[in-house]
Amino acid sequence: MKNIIGLLLCGFLCVGGGALWASDDVYDKCPAKVLDIGTVEGIFLGAECGDQCYAYLKLDNGDEFTLIYNDDEEDSQQLFSKEGRRVSISYNIWQYWLEGAGECMQNYVLVKGRLVEPSASKPESKQKAEGSQSATSGGSIADIMGGQR
């Protein structure tokens, strides 16, 4: 978690290319903060790393979910080492001003996660109950993300 916060702070200072000198009006409209927290469960589809690492999940309702993670953390390496695994992910939605792009950004950032046991080992009634629970504390993923990756 400390690494993710450090990564975001570096993004504010380094990538922002002058974010410290942006007008106060910009920060009033887009203050750096956590907007929401939530948990999703789905199938890990893959990941890519460049300046930041992104993991892609397919949720039970068919929506795709993208989040930022730190590839240096052991938890991330275990979660995102093999495509097709079922995972449960807790995340924060971070908001910040990105000066270089001139826009207010919002990203889903991994807080923690775990591998989920294969469905075949669970009783059918438990599978049905869990299959209907793919929402965040702030609304459905489709509402928040607009169904896009």
C-alpha positions as CSV (number, residue, x, y, z in Angstrom):
1,M,0.0,0.0,0.0
2,K,2.8,2.4,0.9
3,N,4.4,1.7,-2.6
4,I,1.1,2.5,-4.3
5,I,0.8,5.8,-2.4
6,G,4.4,6.6,-3.3
7,L,3.8,5.8,-6.9
8,L,0.8,8.1,-7.0
9,L,2.7,10.9,-5.3
10,C,5.5,10.5,-7.8
11,G,2.9,10.7,-10.5
12,F,1.7,13.9,-9.0
13,L,5.1,15.4,-8.8
14,C,7.1,13.8,-11.7
15,V,4.6,13.0,-14.4
16,G,2.5,16.1,-13.6
17,G,5.4,18.2,-14.8
18,G,4.4,21.2,-12.7
19,A,1.4,20.1,-10.9
20,L,2.7,21.9,-7.9
21,W,2.3,25.2,-9.7
22,A,-1.2,24.6,-11.0
23,S,-3.8,27.2,-10.0
24,D,-5.7,26.8,-6.7
25,D,-8.9,26.7,-8.8
26,V,-7.8,23.4,-10.4
27,Y,-7.3,21.9,-6.9
28,D,-10.6,23.1,-5.8
29,K,-12.2,21.3,-8.7
30,C,-10.0,18.2,-8.5
31,P,-8.5,17.7,-5.1
32,A,-6.3,14.6,-4.6
33,K,-8.2,12.1,-2.6
34,V,-9.7,8.7,-2.3
35,L,-13.3,8.9,-3.8
36,D,-14.5,5.4,-2.9
37,I,-13.5,1.9,-1.9
38,G,-14.8,-1.4,-3.0
39,T,-14.3,-5.0,-3.7
40,V,-14.9,-7.0,-6.9
41,E,-14.5,-10.7,-7.8
42,G,-13.8,-12.0,-11.3
43,I,-11.4,-13.8,-13.7
44,F,-8.0,-12.3,-14.2
45,L,-7.6,-11.7,-18.0
46,G,-4.1,-10.4,-18.1
47,A,-1.8,-7.5,-17.2
48,E,0.6,-5.0,-18.8
49,C,3.3,-2.8,-17.3
50,G,4.8,0.4,-18.6
51,D,5.0,3.5,-16.5
52,Q,2.3,1.8,-14.4
53,C,1.0,-1.7,-14.2
54,Y,-2.6,-2.5,-15.2
55,A,-4.5,-5.7,-14.4
56,Y,-7.7,-6.6,-16.3
57,L,-10.5,-8.7,-14.8
58,K,-13.8,-10.0,-16.3
59,L,-16.6,-9.7,-13.7
60,D,-19.5,-12.2,-13.4
61,N,-21.8,-9.7,-15.1
62,G,-19.6,-9.7,-18.1
63,D,-18.1,-6.2,-17.5
64,E,-14.3,-5.7,-17.7
65,F,-12.6,-4.0,-14.8
66,T,-9.1,-2.4,-15.0
67,L,-7.0,-1.3,-12.0
68,I,-3.5,-0.1,-11.3
69,Y,-1.2,-2.2,-9.2
70,N,2.4,-2.3,-8.0
71,D,4.3,-5.2,-9.7
72,D,7.0,-5.1,-6.9
73,E,4.6,-6.3,-4.2
74,E,4.5,-10.1,-3.5
75,D,0.7,-10.0,-3.3
76,S,0.4,-8.6,-6.8
77,Q,2.9,-11.1,-8.2
78,Q,0.9,-14.0,-6.8
79,L,-2.5,-12.6,-7.9
80,F,-1.5,-11.6,-11.4
81,S,0.9,-14.4,-12.3
82,K,-1.5,-16.6,-14.2
83,E,-4.4,-15.7,-16.5
84,G,-7.7,-17.5,-15.9
85,R,-7.5,-17.4,-12.1
86,R,-10.5,-16.2,-10.1
87,V,-9.5,-13.4,-7.8
88,S,-11.2,-11.1,-5.3
89,I,-9.8,-7.5,-5.3
90,S,-10.2,-4.7,-2.8
91,Y,-9.4,-1.3,-4.3
92,N,-9.5,2.5,-3.8
93,I,-10.6,5.0,-6.5
94,W,-8.0,7.7,-6.5
95,Q,-8.7,11.2,-7.9
96,Y,-5.9,13.6,-8.8
97,W,-5.0,16.4,-11.2
98,L,-2.6,15.4,-14.0
99,E,-1.1,18.7,-15.2
100,G,0.6,17.2,-18.3
101,A,-2.8,16.0,-19.6
102,G,-4.7,19.0,-18.1
103,E,-7.4,16.8,-16.6
104,C,-8.8,15.4,-13.5
105,M,-7.9,11.7,-13.4
106,Q,-9.6,8.8,-11.5
107,N,-8.0,5.4,-11.2
108,Y,-8.8,2.2,-9.5
109,V,-5.8,1.2,-7.4
110,L,-5.3,-2.3,-5.8
111,V,-5.3,-2.3,-2.0
112,K,-5.2,-6.0,-1.5
113,G,-6.5,-9.2,-3.1
114,R,-6.7,-12.9,-2.8
115,L,-7.1,-16.0,-5.0
116,V,-10.6,-17.5,-4.8
117,E,-11.0,-21.3,-4.6
118,P,-12.4,-22.9,-7.8
119,S,-16.2,-22.9,-8.0
120,A,-16.3,-26.7,-8.3
121,S,-15.2,-27.1,-4.6
122,K,-18.1,-25.0,-3.3
123,P,-21.7,-26.1,-2.6
124,E,-24.0,-25.0,-5.4
125,S,-26.1,-22.8,-3.1
126,K,-23.0,-20.8,-2.1
127,Q,-21.9,-20.4,-5.7
128,K,-25.3,-18.9,-6.6
129,A,-25.2,-16.5,-3.6
130,E,-21.6,-15.3,-4.4
131,G,-22.3,-15.0,-8.2
132,S,-24.9,-12.3,-7.5
133,Q,-22.5,-10.2,-5.5
134,S,-20.3,-8.1,-7.9
135,A,-21.0,-4.5,-6.8
136,T,-19.0,-1.8,-5.1
137,S,-19.9,0.2,-2.1
138,G,-20.7,3.2,-4.4
139,G,-22.8,1.5,-7.0
140,S,-22.3,-1.1,-9.7
141,I,-19.1,-1.3,-11.7
142,A,-21.1,-0.6,-14.8
143,D,-22.3,2.6,-13.3
144,I,-18.9,3.7,-12.2
145,M,-16.9,2.6,-15.2
146,G,-19.5,2.9,-17.9
147,G,-18.7,-0.8,-18.9
148,Q,-15.3,0.2,-20.4
149,R,-11.8,-1.0,-19.9
